[in-house]
């Protein structure tokens, strides 16, 4: 399900329907390496997509990030709603003013994503996850809406992380 492209010292993941059929909102893109030398974009970002036929209120939800083998998660709060068939942009950190600016974001934070590997979760709660040390360890988190492991991540959804 994951298509990974290394983009100018960063990583851009496209995962338009990474979670099971019950998820209404999915992580559609992850970009790490914002602001790095040769970066396409100034900031890291996570893009969400509402694939349902109704608006979804994401107030109180979080985007969460942990490095490849860590179980310590950084949380970015979300607010508002995502209309059906629409995207929601979460602008994250940057290492320098290199690359193009992102469009106006729906949420912002200063979390920096590692380009070499990590884990990104969409959680229907503000409490930080405590999983991620081994494959499948986050699968039973009850408020997990969607989950991606990339590069050298120790946890991931599906058959495995993409190493591309």
FENQUIJO-V649398 format. One record per helix or strand. SS is the DSSP state (H for helix, E for strand). FROM is the first residue (numbers start at 1). TO is the last residue. If there is no record, write none. Layout:
<<SS	FROM	TO> <SS	FROM	TO>>
This chain:
<<E	3	7> <E	10	14> <E	25	32> <E	41	41> <E	45	50> <E	56	57> <E	62	67> <E	74	77> <E	81	82> <E	87	91> <E	100	100> <E	107	108> <E	117	123> <E	144	151> <E	162	162>>
